[in-house]
Amino acid sequence: MIDYSKPIAETSNFIVLEKYSNEWKVAESYQSEGDLEREFIQDLVNQGYEFLPNLNTPEALLANVRVQLQTLNNVLLSNGEWLRFVETWLMKPSDGVVEKTRKIHDDYIHDFVFDDGHIQNLYLLDKKNIARNKVQVIKQFEQAGTHASRYDVTILVNGLPLVQVELKKRGVAIREAFNQVHRYSKESFNSDHSLFKYLQLFVISNGTDSRYFANTTQRNKNSFDFTMNWAKADNSLIKDLKDFTATFFQKHTLLNVLLHYSVFDVSNTLLVMRPYQIAATERILWKINSAYHAQNWSNTESGGFIWHTTGSGKTLTSFKAARLATELDVIEKVFFVVDRKDLDYQTMKEYQRFSPDSVNGSDSTAGLKRNLGKDDNKIVVTTIQKLNNLMKSEADLPIYGKQVVFIFDECHRSQFGEAQKNLKKKFKKFYQFGFTGTPIFPENALGAETTASVFGRELHSYVITDAIRDEKVLKFKVDYNDVRPKFKAVETEKDEKKLSAAENKQALLHPDRIREITQYILNNFRQKTHRLQPGNKGFNAMFAVSSVDAAKQYYESFRELQKRSDRPLKVATIFSFAANEEQDAIGDIQDESFDLSAMNSSAKEFLSAAISDYNALFKTNFSLSNNGFQNYYRDLAKQVKAKEIDLLIVVGMFLTGFDAPTLNTLFVDKNLRYHGLMQAYSRTNRIFDATKTFGNIVTFRDLEQATISAITLFGDKNTKNVVLEKSYKEYMEGFTDLATGEARRGFVDVVKELEARFPDPAAIEKEADKKVFAKLFGEYLRIENVLQNYDEFASLKELQSVDMTDPMAVEAFKTKHYLNDDDLTALQAITLPAERKIQDYRSTYNDVRDWLRREKSSAEKEKSTIDWDDVVFEVDLLKSQEINLDYILELIFEHNKKVKSKSDLVDEVRRVIRASLGNRAKESLLVDFINETDLDKIGDKASVIDAFFTFAQTEQQREAQELIKDEALNAEATRRYISTSLKREFASENGTELNAILPKMSPLNPQYLTKKQSVFQKIAAFVEKFKGVGGQV
């Protein structure tokens, strides 16, 4: 813990440093992986780590844990006591990674009963005095029965392996180190009796780029995007391994990151804080302490604000600041103050996600008063409105005279008004801090108050340019889509007074305009949200409109235009009454309350009808009654996050503070400025996976200048180049990256090289050619994934199927895409590879990836002279274009009518399956189905699908029976194990399930491991082949 008793001006205890300069010289000579590892370990030893060169077996590791824990706890355990401690608690067989992580975070003190009957607390870690924890380093640890891992460095804390370091030589892609860790965590870290289940943190480095990330069981969090560099307080990155070691691996720093700046939440996700989150938390705690010791509280000098851009994880930062503030003896209560009822609920949920027991929420002012009298929880979550009502209604409460901390979330809003005056009057000893992504500066203030004049100086900032550089949020790609000529004037009008004039209101809500925009969204929705392939999940979208009338007209227009659609979008809407309160800042989005009493009857009627549609869709029964609307809001938020709603139409609600990483597109028919614009746009820019490259913004008003002004205010004059995505032309023709100075090729050049070098992908045989192809096609996939979001690219793809000899078809195409003759000529100048050719390329790319994985695990690897370390396979991008089984079966039905023989149909289907990552294993199953079924007798697509699943389920039972018989397995246990594996869609070697199915044999028998491996591989192949077909085994 930071020692706060030292003089205040001394901030050397910050682990995120203000200043750091390196003392070392760059080595000119080549460094192998071994050299890098030796130097790294030497640097750790110089920093006070103990190196144990001979500790490399599980037995030695456990013996060392015993020594360290006995020293830490100042006890001696007999052999019997130690064995009992290990078997019943430290390495309890039923514990998985989750239980071990909980031991590090919550249950690190164990009441141990010694043989003589006395009970003593045994600590795994000392979190109060972290310098007492012993830090050691080992290398090349070998875990029996797994793939040997050659360049592993492990950091032990009190003997337990808490940090795993994966080093690659300089020049190797950092993602290769990440992939290796990912592989180990599946294969060996979690094997039966492994202390490596205690791992908290991974560090990967290729010498020039070093990153850390949490060991989490959440599969979606295992994305490379969640890795982070260490940094200084000004957010400049510390990337080189030498600097990273000197800062992040300082014992004091590493132990703080592990023990104080990480959170294991109730959904069993381990979150490790990023440097800017730690820096902000440290500076808030320092400020409280310095103000306390100076007895200088209740003014702007005893507080300050944190400017962290929207989407950078403010809730976690504020939670940690609040939580650590409660650990300061002098603080009585920490108030976490939010601005709206819905945010209150959302923040409660978020806070409870981090720690269910440390937060008190209150439904009413009376509830808030009760919570203030309770001693069990020091953190209180409340809305500004409830807090203000309490202060107005209670003249004197004991808490008014106590030391309290206020943390305001999104402090740009109504905290400037009445509540702020009351707070200063009532509370005698407070420290207040504000978090905001969009501060109020003199430039966008409506009155005299700014964020700094209310809260005090800025304590830490992490602005949108920092977040984009660190890949913690995405850029925005903005389409200014005001292309409807007859509404041009009103769509470019900036003056709010003129816009609210009756004739302009009428023009904006003109049925023709509403219909055109609705049709545009329907035409482009699947392309913008990456849902071009059937069955592919992709993303969802929001549509911000200017008024309740607009929401109503658009909602009805979507219903009308989708009447005959066989795949209609699921559209929902929500709004309520927004009182005409004074705005605090230019461009504020007006608050909508849950109180519907002020809403007019036609708006109520429409909202009630929209909720009825929603109820029919989700089999719910929400209404406009007291809590009914609030519950509808909560359920809707859940369904949007789960991608069950495709398009959500909103007026103000959900445009601030709503977090859904699956949302990638915002359509806008509303004038937005400054804070409101940044907040609304930021709904789309949360990181998700490799297919989500930026937030798509499509505006139906001319918001170009408003966008640039907002981005410049909340960044700097160069921000525009960082925050906004490149143009279509740049991606097609190539550009120079301003940040790195690197020249990036355009799509046209990549396609030219691909077709020139590999006209027939099936003919690629040499290893060198395989590598060139893998890199080149990976580059193609990356650029194509970005271009999918551009309207021009959609037009180009559609043009491929237009008959250019048919003048009517050409005119219809031009009208649909708003093109003139010159635009059409420009499009025709670009040739795209045929869809069939791309399928062949994808198939070969999959083949090369499979071949390389087999090669790497076989002895052949030693013979290869080609280094594959700089090749990264774009698996996420392949998955995004994945075709599902139903689609393949529909294809069989369609193609069966066109082809002359079954062998032609089999060739066609093989091509599609091999291009698919998820269905490759089903090739033989589908081919057998075609050969053994009289397809001509099947009348429709649905019947083909039914016939296949019946066939596949019979095959599944037959093959399972065969496997059990051939391998002499325990029939019941095998069926159970296969059923579980089919459910989770992969077979696992961990746990006892696999051992239970094997024939009776001693684990010491040399044949046992071979048998176990061979059975596992056969079952894994079985699961790949039959997952998703249903039925019984």
Buried (B, 14 or more C-beta within 10 A) or exposed (E): BBEBEEEBEEBEBBBBBEEBEEEEEEEEEEBEBEBBBEBBBEBBEEBEBEBBEEBBEBEBBBEBBBEBBBEBBEEEBEEEBBEBBBEEBBBEEEBEBBEBBBBBBEEBEBEBEBEEEEEEEBBBBBBEEBEBBBBBBBBBBEBEEBEEBEBBBBBBBBBBBBBBBBBBBBEBBBBBBBBBBBBBBBBBBBBEEBBBBBBBBBBBBBBEBBBBBBBBBEEEBBBBBBBBBBBBBBBEBBBBBBBBBBBBBBBBBBBBBBBBBBBBBEEBBBBBBBBBBBBBBBBBBBBBBBBBBEEEBBEBBBBBBBBBBBBBBBBBBBBBBBBBBBEBEEBBBBBBBBBBBBBBBBBBBBBBBBBEEBBBBBEEBEBBBEBBEEEEBBBBBBBBBBBBBBBEEBEEBEBBEBBBBBBBBBBBBBBBBEBBEBBEEBBEBBBBBBBBBBBBBEEBBBEEBBBBBBBBEBBBBBBBBBBBEBBBBBBBBBBBBBBBEEBEEBBBBEEEEEBEEEEBBEBBBBEEBBBBBBBBBBBBBBBBBBBBBEEBBBBBBBBBBBBBBBBBBBBBBBBEBBEEEEEBBBBBBBBBBBEEEEBBBBBBBEBBBBEBEEBEEEBBEBBBEBBEBBBEBBEBEBBBEEEBBBBBBBBBBEBBBEBBBBBBBBBBBBBBBBBBBBBBBBBBBBBBBBBBBBBBBBBBBBBBBBBBBBBBBBBBBBBEEBBBBBBBBBBEEEBBEBBBBBEBEEBBEBBEEEEEEEEBBBBBBBBEBBEEEBEEBEEBEEBEBBBBBBBBBBBBBBBBBBBBBBBBBBBBBBBEEBEEEEEEEBEEBBEEBBBEEEBBEEBEEBEBBEEEBBBBBBBBBBBBBEEBEEBEEEEEEEEEEEEBBBBBBBBBBBBBBBBBBBBBBBBBBEBBEEEEEBEEBBEBBBBBBBBBBBBBBBBEBBBEBBEEBEBEEBEEBEEBBEBBBEBBBEBBBEBBBEBBEEBEBBEEBBBBBBEBBBEEEEBBBBBEBBEBBBEEEEEEEEEBEEBBEEBBEBBBEBBBBBBBBEBEB
